[in-house]
Amino acid sequence: MSQILLVEDDPQLVELVGEFLRSHAYSVEVETRGDTAVSRILALDPELVLLDLMLPGLDGMEVCRQARERGYHGAIVMLTARGDAIDEILGLQVGADDYLAKPVRPRVLLAHVQAVLRRTQPPKRTVQRGRLELDHASRTVRLDGNPVDLTTAEFELLAVMAARAGEILSRDDLSLALRGFEWDGVDRSIDLRVSRLRKKLDDDGAIIKSVRGSGYLLVPEV
């Protein structure tokens, strides 16, 4: 379970974001002041910090800069109500990994958290899901021990589904995880990618199930 430190002084946002992330199996700690945030980050050493820009005591930009200078190597995602692009540039320059403008929809926030953690925490070299074996280092897949020739896009789709095996993933979920934005309700590229992947797995629904009106599910144990 990845640990997240939420540095935010808005009680309502703390409750909403904390509850949502905990419901998706993250451990969430909270810090409400900038002037105590750096020491808290260093003490907890969480996998990811969600850092508001406007904080009492010390602003988020300075918190980020000091945390990096003092040796914090985990992920930092900045949150701000500002719309000024200069803040985003400065945030990335002082060490942030990602930047989101508030208000942000919970599922969009979750997708960014997952994407940043994937970039900053390389997955296990090999993931086994029943008859499927994914090797992230070589980006190869085997089914029943036999290699399956997948494109990069197909491998990324299968990796997302394997990481959340047993969970129904909507087109929104898959679009957010793979492309960083929600499904527009029209684009069929996700369905086409799933269809091509299933053909290569010679899948009759035993590995990737279509859930009518909901999305797709990778069976954890085939």
N, CA, C and O of each residue as an XYZ file, in Angstrom:
888
protein
N       0.850     -1.193      0.000
C       0.000      0.000      0.000
C       0.885      1.242      0.000
O       1.696      1.433      0.907
N       0.727      2.088     -1.023
C       1.512      3.310     -1.115
C       1.011      4.347     -0.109
O      -0.193      4.502      0.100
N       1.954      5.046      0.504
C       1.595      6.089      1.464
C       1.644      7.454      0.801
O       2.607      7.781      0.108
N       0.599      8.253      1.016
C       0.503      9.597      0.476
C       0.394     10.584      1.623
O      -0.381     10.380      2.558
N       1.173     11.656      1.548
C       1.036     12.755      2.502
C       0.302     13.884      1.786
O       0.794     14.417      0.792
N      -0.865     14.243      2.290
C      -1.662     15.329      1.734
C      -1.367     16.593      2.536
O      -1.700     16.676      3.719
N      -0.742     17.577      1.891
C      -0.416     18.841      2.546
C      -1.424     19.878      2.050
O      -1.280     20.428      0.958
N      -2.436     20.132      2.862
C      -3.581     20.950      2.441
C      -4.261     21.505      3.683
O      -4.440     20.786      4.666
N      -4.649     22.795      3.646
C      -5.261     23.410      4.824
C      -6.767     23.588      4.710
O      -7.393     24.122      5.626
N      -7.362     23.151      3.603
C      -8.819     23.235      3.436
C      -9.450     21.974      4.020
O      -9.301     20.902      3.435
N     -10.154     22.062      5.156
C     -10.688     20.869      5.823
C     -11.615     20.046      4.933
O     -11.566     18.816      4.961
N     -12.449     20.705      4.151
C     -13.372     19.978      3.290
C     -12.624     19.197      2.213
O     -12.952     18.044      1.931
N     -11.631     19.826      1.620
C     -10.843     19.147      0.588
C     -10.039     17.999      1.188
O      -9.914     16.936      0.579
N      -9.499     18.216      2.376
C      -8.755     17.155      3.064
C      -9.643     15.935      3.256
O      -9.215     14.808      3.007
N     -10.876     16.154      3.696
C     -11.791     15.044      3.941
C     -12.157     14.329      2.643
O     -12.139     13.100      2.580
N     -12.489     15.104      1.607
C     -12.918     14.506      0.342
C     -11.788     13.732     -0.338
O     -11.972     12.584     -0.744
N     -10.623     14.363     -0.459
C      -9.496     13.719     -1.126
C      -8.990     12.532     -0.317
O      -8.699     11.471     -0.870
N      -8.887     12.717      0.996
C      -8.410     11.629      1.847
C      -9.305     10.412      1.776
O      -8.821      9.288      1.637
N     -10.611     10.626      1.872
C     -11.558      9.514      1.818
C     -11.506      8.814      0.470
O     -11.538      7.586      0.398
N     -11.426      9.603     -0.604
C     -11.399      9.011     -1.950
C     -10.150      8.166     -2.159
O     -10.237      7.050     -2.670
N      -8.991      8.684     -1.771
C      -7.756      7.931     -1.972
C      -7.704      6.689     -1.082
O      -7.208      5.645     -1.506
N      -8.207      6.794      0.138
C      -8.242      5.617      1.010
C      -9.145      4.535      0.432
O      -8.864      3.346      0.582
N     -10.229      4.941     -0.229
C     -11.136      3.971     -0.839
C     -10.481      3.241     -2.006
O     -10.976      2.208     -2.458
N      -9.359      3.786     -2.493
C      -8.603      3.137     -3.571
C      -7.293      2.548     -3.043
O      -6.309      2.427     -3.773
N      -7.303      2.191     -1.776
C      -6.234      1.405     -1.149
C      -4.930      2.179     -0.936
O      -3.858      1.576     -0.900
N      -5.008      3.508     -0.794
C      -3.826      4.284     -0.424
C      -3.890      4.638      1.062
O      -4.967      4.876      1.608
N      -2.735      4.669      1.699
C      -2.633      5.155      3.067
C      -2.407      6.663      2.990
O      -1.481      7.115      2.316
N      -3.245      7.447      3.674
C      -3.177      8.896      3.561
C      -2.937      9.537      4.926
O      -3.697      9.316      5.869
N      -1.865     10.337      5.021
C      -1.595     11.164      6.186
C      -1.824     12.620      5.781
O      -1.755     12.956      4.599
N      -2.094     13.479      6.760
C      -2.440     14.867      6.465
C      -1.540     15.830      7.237
O      -1.247     15.624      8.414
N      -1.114     16.876      6.552
C      -0.390     17.987      7.165
C      -1.053     19.278      6.685
O      -1.294     19.441      5.489
N      -1.354     20.205      7.619
C      -2.127     21.385      7.247
C      -1.313     22.678      7.181
O      -1.841     23.715      6.781
N      -0.036     22.630      7.566
C       0.776     23.850      7.573
C       2.054     23.658      6.750
O       2.675     22.596      6.755
N       2.419     24.739      6.040
C       3.628     24.679      5.251
C       4.891     24.699      6.084
O       5.886     24.072      5.721
N       4.862     25.425      7.216
C       6.084     25.557      8.015
C       6.430     24.295      8.797
O       7.516     24.214      9.371
N       5.557     23.331      8.835
C       5.880     22.038      9.454
C       5.876     20.907      8.423
O       6.140     19.752      8.757
N       5.574     21.250      7.166
C       5.424     20.212      6.149
C       6.746     19.545      5.785
O       6.789     18.330      5.594
N       7.821     20.319      5.685
C       9.091     19.749      5.250
C       9.571     18.677      6.225
O       9.965     17.588      5.808
N       9.540     18.984      7.514
C       9.983     17.997      8.504
C       9.071     16.775      8.492
O       9.533     15.655      8.708
N       7.782     16.983      8.243
C       6.838     15.852      8.187
C       7.134     14.973      6.971
O       7.098     13.746      7.061
N       7.426     15.608      5.840
C       7.761     14.849      4.632
C       9.005     13.998      4.870
O       9.032     12.817      4.523
N      10.023     14.597      5.457
C      11.269     13.870      5.687
C      11.099     12.755      6.707
O      11.726     11.702      6.590
N      10.249     12.982      7.713
C      10.033     11.960      8.742
C       9.234     10.777      8.188
O       9.573      9.623      8.450
N       8.178     11.062      7.426
C       7.331      9.995      6.885
C       7.950      9.319      5.671
O       7.801      8.111      5.484
N       8.647     10.098      4.843
C       9.199      9.622      3.578
C       8.135      8.862      2.765
O       8.344      7.703      2.408
N       6.998      9.511      2.472
C       5.928      8.830      1.737
C       6.305      8.620      0.275
O       7.223      9.257     -0.242
N       5.587      7.722     -0.378
C       5.828      7.515     -1.806
C       5.436      8.745     -2.623
O       6.019      9.014     -3.673
N       4.433      9.495     -2.127
C       3.959     10.655     -2.880
C       3.447     11.725     -1.931
O       2.839     11.424     -0.904
N       3.703     12.993     -2.293
C       3.182     14.141     -1.558
C       2.237     14.906     -2.474
O       2.617     15.309     -3.573
N       0.999     15.104     -2.013
C       0.059     16.000     -2.683
C       0.182     17.337     -1.977
O      -0.185     17.453     -0.807
N       0.690     18.347     -2.666
C       1.130     19.582     -2.023
C       0.373     20.790     -2.559
O       0.507     21.155     -3.727
N      -0.424     21.406     -1.686
C      -1.122     22.630     -2.054
C      -0.113     23.772     -2.150
O       0.866     23.805     -1.405
N      -0.354     24.704     -3.068
C       0.571     25.812     -3.239
C       0.396     26.890     -2.176
O       1.376     27.462     -1.699
N      -0.855     27.168     -1.806
C      -1.138     28.236     -0.834
C      -1.355     27.613      0.543
O      -2.390     26.999      0.802
N      -0.371     27.780      1.418
C      -0.396     27.172      2.748
C      -0.015     28.204      3.809
O       0.738     29.133      3.518
N      -0.518     28.057      5.022
C      -0.081     28.942      6.103
C       1.343     28.604      6.547
O       1.723     27.436      6.637
N       2.112     29.644      6.819
C       3.460     29.427      7.343
C       4.544     29.402      6.291
O       5.581     30.047      6.448
N       4.314     28.657      5.211
C       5.296     28.512      4.132
C       4.559     28.036      2.900
O       3.777     27.089      2.974
N       4.796     28.680      1.762
C       4.043     28.272      0.575
C       4.570     26.963     -0.002
O       5.696     26.549      0.272
N       3.727     26.327     -0.807
C       4.051     25.013     -1.343
C       5.294     24.984     -2.206
O       6.012     23.984     -2.229
N       5.558     26.073     -2.920
C       6.751     26.132     -3.757
C       8.008     25.988     -2.909
O       8.931     25.255     -3.265
N       8.034     26.704     -1.774
C       9.200     26.645     -0.894
C       9.273     25.303     -0.176
O      10.364     24.781      0.055
N       8.125     24.744      0.176
C       8.108     23.409      0.784
C       8.735     22.398     -0.164
O       9.557     21.575      0.239
N       8.338     22.470     -1.427
C       8.880     21.551     -2.427
C      10.388     21.727     -2.577
O      11.138     20.751     -2.580
N      10.821     22.973     -2.699
C      12.250     23.246     -2.873
C      13.063     22.724     -1.696
O      14.090     22.074     -1.892
N      12.607     23.005     -0.457
C      13.351     22.577      0.723
C      13.354     21.051      0.875
O      14.363     20.456      1.252
N      12.211     20.431      0.578
C      12.134     18.972      0.695
C      13.121     18.302     -0.258
O      13.783     17.331      0.109
N      13.217     18.816     -1.468
C      14.178     18.260     -2.436
C      15.617     18.512     -1.982
O      16.456     17.615     -2.052
N      15.901     19.727     -1.520
C      17.264     20.047     -1.089
C      17.697     19.206      0.093
O      18.881     18.910      0.252
N      16.725     18.813      0.936
C      17.065     18.044      2.140
C      16.952     16.538      1.931
O      17.026     15.768      2.889
N      16.773     16.114      0.671
C      16.927     14.700      0.367
C      15.672     13.898      0.126
O      15.750     12.671      0.052
N      14.503     14.536     -0.003
C      13.301     13.758     -0.300
C      13.285     13.397     -1.781
O      13.379     14.272     -2.642
N      13.163     12.092     -2.073
C      13.232     11.611     -3.450
C      11.904     11.032     -3.956
O      11.835     10.546     -5.085
N      10.858     11.081     -3.136
C       9.564     10.572     -3.580
C       8.898     11.524     -4.565
O       9.479     12.538     -4.953
N       7.683     11.192     -4.960
C       6.952     11.995     -5.939
C       6.256     13.174     -5.258
O       5.797     13.067     -4.121
N       6.184     14.294     -5.971
C       5.460     15.474     -5.495
C       4.510     15.935     -6.584
O       4.924     16.209     -7.711
N       3.224     16.017     -6.235
C       2.210     16.550     -7.143
C       1.667     17.818     -6.512
O       1.131     17.776     -5.404
N       1.798     18.948     -7.201
C       1.333     20.224     -6.679
C      -0.122     20.467     -7.052
O      -0.559     20.151     -8.158
N      -0.861     21.035     -6.106
C      -2.254     21.417     -6.320
C      -2.393     22.912     -6.083
O      -1.875     23.434     -5.096
N      -3.084     23.599     -6.973
C      -3.278     25.032     -6.775
C      -4.548     25.512     -7.434
O      -4.988     24.961     -8.443
N      -5.131     26.541     -6.858
C      -6.321     27.159     -7.440
C      -5.929     28.201     -8.478
O      -6.789     28.695     -9.207
N      -4.668     28.537     -8.557
C      -4.211     29.529     -9.515
C      -4.229     28.967    -10.938
O      -4.110     27.760    -11.149
N      -4.378     29.864    -11.896
C      -4.350     29.437    -13.283
C      -3.152     29.976    -14.031
O      -3.091     29.873    -15.256
N      -2.193     30.552    -13.317
C      -1.034     31.170    -13.946
C      -0.010     30.112    -14.342
O       0.456     29.344    -13.501
N       0.334     30.077    -15.624
C       1.270     29.064    -16.124
C       2.642     29.192    -15.487
O       3.370     28.203    -15.397
N       3.022     30.417    -15.031
C       4.339     30.604    -14.430
C       4.482     29.777    -13.163
O       5.580     29.323    -12.841
N       3.374     29.575    -12.433
C       3.427     28.743    -11.233
C       3.781     27.309    -11.584
O       4.563     26.662    -10.887
N       3.197     26.818    -12.673
C       3.487     25.456    -13.104
C       4.954     25.313    -13.474
O       5.592     24.331    -13.095
N       5.498     26.274    -14.206
C       6.898     26.226    -14.604
C       7.807     26.245    -13.379
O       8.742     25.451    -13.281
N       7.528     27.159    -12.440
C       8.341     27.245    -11.228
C       8.234     25.981    -10.390
O       9.227     25.505     -9.841
N       7.013     25.434    -10.294
C       6.817     24.217     -9.525
C       7.642     23.065    -10.061
O       8.252     22.320     -9.294
N       7.661     22.918    -11.370
C       8.452     21.848    -11.978
C       9.942     22.121    -11.817
O      10.732     21.190    -11.658
N      10.325     23.381    -11.857
C      11.744     23.721    -11.702
C      12.257     23.433    -10.296
O      13.423     23.077    -10.128
N      11.404     23.582     -9.283
C      11.875     23.332     -7.908
C      11.719     21.872     -7.504
O      12.062     21.503     -6.380
N      11.200     21.025     -8.417
C      11.219     19.596     -8.130
C       9.901     18.862     -8.130
O       9.861     17.681     -7.785
N       8.805     19.529     -8.509
C       7.529     18.816     -8.575
C       7.508     17.875     -9.772
O       8.119     18.158    -10.802
N       6.803     16.757     -9.633
C       6.695     15.785    -10.721
C       5.459     16.020    -11.578
O       5.421     15.606    -12.736
N       4.458     16.673    -11.024
C       3.221     16.922    -11.752
C       2.541     18.126    -11.113
O       2.920     18.555    -10.023
N       1.532     18.669    -11.798
C       0.912     19.914    -11.372
C      -0.541     19.879    -11.788
O      -0.839     19.663    -12.963
N      -1.460     20.089    -10.847
C      -2.889     20.058    -11.148
C      -3.563     21.313    -10.609
O      -3.316     21.724     -9.475
N      -4.416     21.915    -11.431
C      -5.155     23.099    -11.006
C      -6.466     22.676    -10.346
O      -7.178     21.816    -10.865
N      -6.781     23.278     -9.210
C      -8.046     23.022     -8.518
C      -9.135     23.907     -9.101
O      -8.833     25.001     -9.578
N     -10.399     23.470     -9.080
C     -10.831     22.162     -8.561
C     -10.504     21.041     -9.543
O     -10.624     21.209    -10.757
N     -10.093     19.904     -9.007
C      -9.769     18.758     -9.837
C     -10.728     17.620     -9.497
O     -10.987     17.341     -8.326
N     -11.244     16.976    -10.523
C     -12.163     15.856    -10.295
C     -11.405     14.698     -9.653
O     -10.276     14.407    -10.049
N     -12.010     14.029     -8.662
C     -11.306     12.966     -7.945
C     -10.696     11.906     -8.846
O      -9.570     11.470     -8.608
N     -11.420     11.484     -9.878
C     -10.891     10.415    -10.737
C      -9.716     10.908    -11.563
O      -8.803     10.138    -11.863
N      -9.728     12.188    -11.936
C      -8.584     12.757    -12.650
C      -7.371     12.818    -11.720
O      -6.252     12.499    -12.124
N      -7.603     13.231    -10.474
C      -6.530     13.240     -9.478
C      -5.959     11.840     -9.296
O      -4.742     11.659     -9.275
N      -6.834     10.853     -9.163
C      -6.391      9.473     -8.982
C      -5.540      9.012    -10.156
O      -4.509      8.368     -9.961
N      -5.965      9.338    -11.373
C      -5.208      8.929    -12.556
C      -3.816      9.545    -12.556
O      -2.843      8.881    -12.913
N      -3.714     10.812    -12.157
C      -2.403     11.461    -12.097
C      -1.535     10.856    -11.000
O      -0.334     10.662    -11.191
N      -2.136     10.559     -9.856
C      -1.391      9.909     -8.774
C      -0.837      8.568     -9.253
O       0.336      8.263     -9.040
N      -1.682      7.775     -9.896
C      -1.248      6.468    -10.382
C      -0.157      6.599    -11.431
O       0.811      5.838    -11.425
N      -0.312      7.573    -12.339
C       0.679      7.755    -13.402
C       2.027      8.192    -12.833
O       3.072      7.700    -13.259
N       2.005      9.116    -11.870
C       3.256      9.582    -11.269
C       3.936      8.453    -10.509
O       5.155      8.303    -10.581
N       3.163      7.664     -9.789
C       3.752      6.545     -9.045
C       4.326      5.499     -9.992
O       5.346      4.881     -9.688
N       3.681      5.295    -11.137
C       4.240      4.351    -12.113
C       5.586      4.848    -12.632
O       6.509      4.062    -12.845
N       5.686      6.167    -12.834
C       6.946      6.723    -13.352
C       8.047      6.698    -12.299
O       9.202      6.412    -12.612
N       7.695      6.996    -11.062
C       8.707      7.134    -10.014
C       8.970      5.840     -9.261
O       9.988      5.716     -8.580
N       8.067      4.878     -9.376
C       8.252      3.572     -8.745
C       8.117      2.499     -9.807
O       7.006      2.049    -10.088
N       9.226      2.080    -10.402
C       9.133      1.044    -11.428
C       8.408     -0.181    -10.889
O       8.664     -0.600     -9.760
N       7.499     -0.766    -11.682
C       6.756     -1.934    -11.221
C       7.668     -3.148    -11.068
O       8.809     -3.154    -11.528
N       7.149     -4.145    -10.428
C       7.887     -5.403    -10.342
C       8.296     -5.835    -11.747
O       7.559     -5.634    -12.712
N       9.461     -6.422    -11.844
C       9.937     -6.860    -13.162
C       8.929     -7.788    -13.820
O       8.622     -7.651    -15.005
N       8.410     -8.751    -13.026
C       7.481     -9.720    -13.590
C       6.188     -9.737    -12.796
O       6.205     -9.786    -11.566
N       5.071     -9.697    -13.501
C       3.751     -9.793    -12.884
C       3.047    -11.023    -13.437
O       2.943    -11.191    -14.652
N       2.569    -11.872    -12.554
C       1.881    -13.098    -12.956
C       0.402    -12.959    -12.664
O       0.017    -12.658    -11.534
N      -0.425    -13.172    -13.664
C      -1.877    -13.170    -13.519
C      -2.420    -14.420    -14.191
O      -2.746    -14.415    -15.378
N      -2.511    -15.489    -13.410
C      -2.983    -16.750    -13.969
C      -2.046    -17.244    -15.052
O      -0.857    -17.446    -14.803
N      -2.564    -17.440    -16.241
C      -1.765    -17.952    -17.363
C      -0.903    -16.876    -18.003
O      -0.050    -17.175    -18.838
N      -1.124    -15.619    -17.613
C      -0.388    -14.493    -18.191
C       0.828    -14.136    -17.349
O       0.775    -14.166    -16.120
N       1.920    -13.798    -18.018
C       3.109    -13.298    -17.342
C       3.598    -12.060    -18.083
O       3.893    -12.118    -19.277
N       3.684    -10.936    -17.368
C       4.148     -9.680    -17.957
C       5.518     -9.349    -17.394
O       5.712     -9.331    -16.178
N       6.462     -9.090    -18.276
C       7.800     -8.661    -17.878
C       7.926     -7.184    -18.239
O       8.026     -6.827    -19.413
N       7.920     -6.319    -17.200
C       7.936     -4.882    -17.459
C       9.290     -4.402    -17.949
O       9.365     -3.425    -18.694
N      10.351     -5.067    -17.547
C      11.684     -4.627    -17.962
C      11.870     -4.806    -19.467
O      12.383     -3.916    -20.146
N      11.450     -5.961    -19.984
C      11.605     -6.221    -21.418
C      10.339     -5.916    -22.206
O      10.324     -5.985    -23.435
N       9.244     -5.565    -21.455
C       7.942     -5.258    -22.060
C       7.472     -6.412    -22.945
O       7.040     -6.216    -24.081
N       7.570     -7.618    -22.388
C       7.126     -8.812    -23.101
C       6.030     -9.523    -22.309
O       5.905     -9.352    -21.096
N       5.253    -10.310    -23.013
C       4.138    -11.043    -22.412
C       4.207    -12.502    -22.848
O       4.510    -12.812    -24.000
N       3.921    -13.383    -21.906
C       3.801    -14.801    -22.218
C       2.442    -15.302    -21.750
O       1.948    -14.911    -20.692
N       1.856    -16.165    -22.551
C       0.599    -16.823    -22.210
C       0.834    -18.319    -22.242
O       1.189    -18.877    -23.281
N       0.635    -18.970    -21.105
C       0.949    -20.398    -20.980
C       2.403    -20.676    -21.371
O       2.718    -21.736    -21.911
N       3.289    -19.704    -21.088
C       4.709    -19.879    -21.379
C       5.113    -19.507    -22.781
O       6.302    -19.490    -23.097
N       4.141    -19.205    -23.639
C       4.435    -18.877    -25.035
C       4.406    -17.359    -25.235
O       3.514    -16.686    -24.718
N       5.376    -16.814    -25.982
C       5.414    -15.362    -26.177
C       4.227    -14.857    -26.987
O       3.756    -15.520    -27.911
N       3.750    -13.654    -26.615
C       2.666    -12.993    -27.339
C       3.219    -11.676    -27.866
O       3.732    -10.861    -27.099
N       3.117    -11.471    -29.168
C       3.668    -10.275    -29.798
C       2.673     -9.127    -29.687
O       1.647     -9.121    -30.369
N       2.978     -8.143    -28.820
C       2.093     -7.011    -28.602
C       2.776     -5.706    -29.010
O       3.994     -5.566    -28.906
N       1.966     -4.758    -29.477
C       2.479     -3.410    -29.694
C       2.674     -2.728    -28.339
O       2.210     -3.227    -27.314
N       3.363     -1.588    -28.342
C       3.549     -0.828    -27.099
C       2.206     -0.443    -26.495
O       2.011     -0.554    -25.285
N       1.276      0.012    -27.339
C      -0.041      0.418    -26.855
C      -0.795     -0.757    -26.246
O      -1.469     -0.600    -25.228
N      -0.688     -1.915    -26.852
C      -1.375     -3.109    -26.333
C      -0.747     -3.565    -25.024
O      -1.454     -3.982    -24.107
N       0.574     -3.489    -24.932
C       1.242     -3.867    -23.678
C       0.823     -2.937    -22.550
O       0.544     -3.392    -21.441
N       0.776     -1.620    -22.828
C       0.393     -0.664    -21.797
C      -1.028     -0.905    -21.312
O      -1.302     -0.801    -20.116
N      -1.933     -1.226    -22.228
C      -3.305     -1.542    -21.854
C      -3.349     -2.779    -20.961
O      -4.008     -2.782    -19.921
N      -2.645     -3.825    -21.375
C      -2.644     -5.056    -20.586
C      -2.009     -4.826    -19.215
O      -2.463     -5.391    -18.220
N      -0.967     -4.005    -19.156
C      -0.306     -3.730    -17.878
C      -1.250     -3.017    -16.915
O      -1.283     -3.340    -15.727
N      -2.024     -2.044    -17.420
C      -2.996     -1.343    -16.579
C      -4.050     -2.311    -16.067
O      -4.406     -2.281    -14.889
N      -4.549     -3.165    -16.947
C      -5.592     -4.110    -16.544
C      -5.045     -5.158    -15.579
O      -5.738     -5.567    -14.647
N      -3.804     -5.594    -15.798
C      -3.206     -6.595    -14.910
C      -2.964     -6.015    -13.519
O      -3.116     -6.712    -12.516
N      -2.588     -4.739    -13.464
C      -2.355     -4.090    -12.169
C      -3.638     -3.975    -11.372
O      -3.605     -3.921    -10.143
N      -4.780     -3.937    -12.068
C      -6.071     -3.810    -11.393
C      -6.963     -5.004    -11.715
O      -8.173     -4.866    -11.889
N      -6.335     -6.184    -11.792
C      -7.048     -7.417    -12.127
C      -8.198     -7.657    -11.150
O      -8.063     -7.453     -9.944
N      -9.325     -8.093    -11.696
C     -10.506     -8.356    -10.880
C     -11.381     -7.138    -10.689
O     -12.446     -7.236    -10.079
N     -10.951     -5.976    -11.201
C     -11.702     -4.724    -11.075
C     -12.271     -4.345    -12.437
O     -11.564     -4.393    -13.443
N     -13.541     -3.970    -12.471
C     -14.144     -3.509    -13.718
C     -13.617     -2.113    -14.026
O     -13.755     -1.194    -13.219
N     -13.014     -1.965    -15.196
C     -12.452     -0.685    -15.611
C     -13.298     -0.112    -16.737
O     -13.455     -0.736    -17.786
N     -13.838      1.072    -16.516
C     -14.651      1.729    -17.536
C     -13.751      2.318    -18.614
O     -12.530      2.349    -18.461
N     -14.346      2.779    -19.690
C     -13.570      3.459    -20.728
C     -12.938      4.724    -20.166
O     -11.826      5.085    -20.552
N     -13.636      5.400    -19.259
C     -13.061      6.564    -18.577
C     -11.802      6.176    -17.814
O     -10.774      6.845    -17.917
N     -11.890      5.084    -17.043
C     -10.751      4.616    -16.248
C      -9.545      4.346    -17.147
O      -8.429      4.774    -16.853
N      -9.787      3.631    -18.241
C      -8.692      3.249    -19.129
C      -8.121      4.457    -19.862
O      -6.907      4.557    -20.041
N      -8.985      5.375    -20.288
C      -8.510      6.570    -20.972
C      -7.664      7.429    -20.037
O      -6.623      7.947    -20.440
N      -8.105      7.580    -18.795
C      -7.349      8.354    -17.817
C      -5.987      7.716    -17.543
O      -4.971      8.408    -17.481
N      -5.976      6.404    -17.381
C      -4.734      5.704    -17.054
C      -3.747      5.724    -18.216
O      -2.539      5.831    -18.005
N      -4.256      5.623    -19.435
C      -3.386      5.492    -20.600
C      -3.045      6.826    -21.255
O      -1.963      6.991    -21.818
N      -3.988      7.790    -21.177
C      -3.794      9.035    -21.929
C      -3.867     10.290    -21.074
O      -3.516     11.377    -21.535
N      -4.325     10.148    -19.816
C      -4.347     11.291    -18.922
C      -5.581     12.159    -19.022
O      -5.639     13.208    -18.380
N      -6.579     11.757    -19.812
C      -7.824     12.515    -19.893
C      -8.998     11.552    -20.037
O      -8.834     10.403    -20.448
N     -10.191     12.048    -19.687
C     -11.373     11.196    -19.664
C     -11.872     10.882    -21.069
O     -11.616     11.627    -22.015
N     -12.577      9.782    -21.188
C     -13.183      9.363    -22.445
C     -14.247     10.361    -22.857
O     -15.025     10.818    -22.020
N     -14.289     10.708    -24.147
C     -15.224     11.726    -24.617
C     -16.594     11.172    -24.987
O     -17.472     11.921    -25.418
N     -16.783      9.860    -24.821
C     -18.075      9.257    -25.119
C     -18.234      8.867    -26.570
O     -19.222      8.224    -26.928
N     -17.287      9.239    -27.416
C     -17.379      8.962    -28.853
C     -16.212      8.116    -29.349
O     -16.411      7.151    -30.087
N     -15.013      8.472    -28.952
C     -13.800      7.809    -29.425
C     -13.851      6.307    -29.131
O     -14.170      5.897    -28.015
N     -13.539      5.499    -30.133
C     -13.611      4.038    -29.970
C     -12.224      3.400    -29.873
O     -12.103      2.177    -29.951
N     -11.184      4.207    -29.706
C      -9.836      3.648    -29.725
C      -9.585      2.679    -28.574
O      -8.849      1.707    -28.742
N     -10.180      2.924    -27.412
C     -10.008      2.002    -26.286
C     -10.623      0.645    -26.627
O     -10.009     -0.397    -26.398
N     -11.845      0.664    -27.179
C     -12.500     -0.597    -27.558
C     -11.699     -1.344    -28.613
O     -11.565     -2.566    -28.546
N     -11.163     -0.607    -29.592
C     -10.379     -1.244    -30.645
C      -9.099     -1.848    -30.085
O      -8.677     -2.926    -30.503
N      -8.487     -1.149    -29.142
C      -7.258     -1.676    -28.541
C      -7.550     -2.942    -27.742
O      -6.785     -3.905    -27.792
N      -8.663     -2.936    -27.004
C      -9.058     -4.135    -26.255
C      -9.341     -5.281    -27.223
O      -8.933     -6.417    -26.982
N     -10.037     -4.981    -28.314
C     -10.374     -6.015    -29.294
C      -9.122     -6.639    -29.899
O      -9.038     -7.861    -30.024
N      -8.151     -5.815    -30.273
C      -6.902     -6.344    -30.848
C      -6.136     -7.171    -29.826
O      -5.570     -8.213    -30.157
N      -6.121     -6.701    -28.580
C      -5.425     -7.436    -27.521
C      -6.057     -8.793    -27.308
O      -5.350     -9.791    -27.162
N      -7.377     -8.844    -27.287
C      -8.062    -10.122    -27.061
C      -7.779    -11.107    -28.184
O      -7.614    -12.302    -27.938
N      -7.722    -10.613    -29.418
C      -7.415    -11.501    -30.547
C      -6.023    -12.096    -30.411
O      -5.814    -13.275    -30.699
N      -5.076    -11.285    -29.975
C      -3.711    -11.788    -29.831
C      -3.588    -12.772    -28.673
O      -2.719    -13.644    -28.678
N      -4.456    -12.625    -27.691
C      -4.459    -13.574    -26.568
C      -5.343    -14.772    -26.867
O      -5.503    -15.662    -26.031
N      -5.929    -14.791    -28.091
C      -6.868    -15.849    -28.476
C      -7.934    -15.991    -27.398
O      -8.246    -17.085    -26.929
N      -8.475    -14.841    -27.027
C      -9.341    -14.754    -25.856
C     -10.812    -14.870    -26.250
O     -11.295    -14.124    -27.102
N     -11.509    -15.796    -25.633
C     -12.953    -15.950    -25.861
C     -13.761    -15.353    -24.709
O     -14.937    -15.671    -24.527
N     -13.112    -14.490    -23.943
C     -13.764    -13.907    -22.775
C     -13.281    -14.513    -21.478
O     -13.720    -14.109    -20.401
N     -12.376    -15.486    -21.566
C     -11.875    -16.128    -20.351
C     -10.836    -15.273    -19.642
O     -10.667    -15.378    -18.427
N     -10.129    -14.414    -20.407
C      -9.069    -13.592    -19.823
C      -9.560    -12.163    -19.594
O      -9.451    -11.633    -18.488
N     -10.096    -11.546    -20.640
C     -10.642    -10.193    -20.539
C     -12.140    -10.258    -20.788
O     -12.590    -10.597    -21.882
N     -12.885     -9.934    -19.779
C     -14.344     -9.992    -19.879
C     -14.918     -8.609    -20.189
O     -14.469     -7.601    -19.644
N     -15.919     -8.579    -21.075
C     -16.689     -7.356    -21.309
C     -17.860     -7.344    -20.339
O     -18.624     -8.306    -20.262
N     -17.997     -6.261    -19.606
C     -19.101     -6.124    -18.653
C     -20.062     -5.099    -19.236
O     -19.771     -3.903    -19.257
N     -21.193     -5.571    -19.704
C     -22.125     -4.730    -20.449
C     -22.463     -3.446    -19.698
O     -22.877     -3.476    -18.539
N     -22.281     -2.325    -20.377
C     -22.615     -1.036    -19.797
C     -21.621     -0.518    -18.784
O     -21.800      0.576    -18.248
N     -20.562     -1.290    -18.505
C     -19.611     -0.877    -17.465
C     -18.171     -0.769    -17.964
O     -17.488      0.208    -17.657
N     -17.700     -1.755    -18.727
C     -16.325     -1.719    -19.202
C     -15.728     -3.086    -19.355
O     -16.363     -4.003    -19.875
N     -14.487     -3.224    -18.895
C     -13.736     -4.465    -19.080
C     -13.089     -4.901    -17.772
O     -12.816     -4.084    -16.892
N     -12.851     -6.199    -17.663
C     -12.271     -6.770    -16.454
C     -11.279     -7.854    -16.855
O     -11.604     -8.739    -17.646
N     -10.074     -7.783    -16.309
C      -9.106     -8.859    -16.513
C      -9.244     -9.850    -15.365
O      -9.089     -9.485    -14.200
N      -9.532    -11.091    -15.696
C      -9.741    -12.129    -14.678
C      -8.407    -12.401    -13.983
O      -7.433    -12.748    -14.651
N      -8.340    -12.250    -12.656
C      -7.064    -12.382    -11.953
C      -6.443    -13.768    -12.014
O      -5.220    -13.900    -12.042
N      -7.255    -14.779    -12.035
C      -6.757    -16.153    -12.081
C      -7.467    -16.900    -13.196
O      -8.641    -17.247    -13.069
N      -6.762    -17.146    -14.282
C      -7.382    -17.799    -15.431
C      -6.999    -19.276    -15.448
O      -7.419    -20.012    -16.341
